[in-house]
Amino acid sequence: MESKERIMEEFRRKGFRATPQRIVIAQIVLKSKDHPTAEQIYQAVKKKYPTLSPATVYQTLHLLTEIGLLQELGFSDRVSRYDPNASPHINIICRNCGKIQDYQAESIKGLWSQIIMELGFKPIGQRLDIYRHCDQCQANMHNNQVL
């Protein structure tokens, strides 16, 4: 999890104010392991800041993405999710329920370095998704076929 001081430093380094609301939003999303939606983050922040608007959450998530602390995972058929792991990795996504798991393959680091060298520039972002049916959805589909 990113420390409050590190978050404040990143905001200021990029020329943005580190308000208490922004810091709490950042802490919630950056400690998350389940790629939350903006609504899930809003519900969590609202417990501490009941008057906070959803717009503040959306703006802060956009800002965190812009400064490189998180990655927005947009989907054509689902609401965007937010990934606190901005380093090269694989997102394993269930096509049925939308659950996302990170897979940190050692081979990705070497491959990513090779890709950057071949491109001749450092990309500002990357995303590698692999789709499957998670174990729970697969079991549910199997149980429904058996009936």
C-alpha positions in Angstrom: 0.0 0.0 0.0 1.2 3.5 -0.8 1.9 5.6 2.3 0.1 8.9 2.9 3.4 10.7 2.5 4.2 9.0 -0.8 0.7 9.8 -2.2 1.1 13.5 -1.1 4.5 13.7 -2.7 3.2 12.3 -6.0 0.3 14.8 -6.1 2.6 17.7 -5.3 5.3 16.6 -7.7 2.8 16.6 -10.5 1.5 20.0 -9.5 -1.8 18.9 -7.8 -3.1 19.6 -4.3 -3.0 16.7 -1.9 -6.4 17.2 -0.2 -7.5 14.9 2.6 -10.3 13.6 0.3 -7.9 12.8 -2.5 -5.5 11.1 -0.1 -8.3 8.9 1.4 -9.5 8.0 -2.1 -6.0 7.1 -3.2 -5.3 5.0 -0.1 -8.5 3.0 -0.6 -7.9 2.2 -4.3 -4.2 1.6 -3.9 -4.6 -0.9 -1.1 -7.4 -2.7 -3.0 -6.6 -6.2 -4.5 -9.9 -6.6 -6.3 -9.9 -3.9 -9.0 -12.8 -1.8 -7.6 -15.2 0.3 -9.6 -15.6 4.0 -9.0 -18.9 3.3 -7.2 -17.3 0.8 -4.8 -14.6 3.4 -4.0 -17.2 6.1 -3.5 -19.1 3.9 -1.1 -16.0 3.2 0.9 -14.9 6.9 1.0 -18.4 8.1 1.9 -18.1 6.3 5.3 -15.4 8.8 6.3 -16.6 11.8 4.2 -20.4 11.6 4.0 -20.7 14.9 2.0 -18.1 13.8 -0.6 -19.6 13.9 -4.1 -19.2 11.0 -6.6 -17.6 13.6 -9.0 -14.7 14.1 -6.6 -14.1 10.3 -6.6 -14.2 10.2 -10.4 -11.9 13.2 -10.8 -9.4 11.8 -8.3 -9.4 8.4 -10.0 -8.7 10.2 -13.3 -5.9 12.2 -11.6 -4.4 9.0 -10.1 -4.4 7.4 -13.5 -2.9 10.5 -15.1 0.0 10.6 -12.6 0.7 6.9 -13.0 -0.4 5.6 -9.6 -3.1 3.4 -11.1 -4.5 2.0 -14.3 -8.1 2.4 -15.5 -9.4 -0.8 -17.0 -12.2 0.1 -19.4 -14.4 -2.6 -20.8 -17.0 -2.2 -23.6 -19.5 -4.3 -21.8 -18.8 -3.4 -18.2 -18.1 -0.4 -16.0 -14.5 0.6 -15.7 -12.4 -0.9 -12.9 -9.2 0.5 -11.3 -6.0 -1.4 -11.0 -3.5 -0.3 -8.4 -0.8 -2.3 -10.1 0.5 -0.1 -13.0 3.5 -2.3 -13.6 3.5 -4.8 -16.6 1.4 -7.8 -15.6 -1.5 -9.9 -16.9 -5.1 -9.3 -15.9 -7.0 -12.6 -15.9 -10.6 -11.7 -16.3 -13.7 -13.8 -15.9 -16.0 -13.3 -19.0 -19.0 -14.2 -16.9 -18.8 -12.4 -13.6 -16.0 -9.9 -14.4 -13.7 -10.9 -11.5 -10.1 -9.8 -12.2 -7.0 -11.3 -10.9 -3.4 -10.1 -11.4 -0.8 -12.6 -12.7 2.7 -11.4 -12.2 4.7 -13.6 -14.6 8.5 -13.3 -14.4 8.7 -13.7 -18.1 6.6 -10.5 -18.6 9.4 -8.4 -17.2 12.0 -9.6 -19.7 9.5 -9.5 -22.5 8.5 -6.0 -21.6 12.1 -4.8 -21.6 12.6 -6.4 -25.0 9.5 -4.8 -26.4 10.6 -1.3 -25.2 14.0 -1.8 -26.7 12.5 -2.9 -30.1 10.0 0.0 -30.0 12.7 2.6 -29.3 10.6 4.5 -26.8 9.1 4.0 -23.4 5.3 3.5 -23.6 3.2 5.5 -21.2 1.0 2.5 -20.5 0.3 -1.1 -21.3 -2.4 -3.7 -20.7 -2.5 -7.4 -21.2 -5.8 -9.2 -20.6 -6.5 -12.9 -20.7 -10.1 -14.0 -20.5 -11.5 -17.2 -19.0 -14.3 -18.4 -16.8 -13.3 -18.3 -13.1 -13.6 -21.5 -11.1 -16.8 -20.5 -9.5 -18.5 -19.5 -12.7 -17.2 -22.7 -14.4 -18.7 -24.8 -11.5 -22.0 -22.9 -11.8 -22.1 -23.5 -15.6 -21.3 -27.2 -15.1 -24.0 -27.5 -12.4 -26.6 -25.9 -14.6 -25.8 -28.3 -17.5 -26.1 -31.3 -15.2 -29.7 -30.4 -14.2 
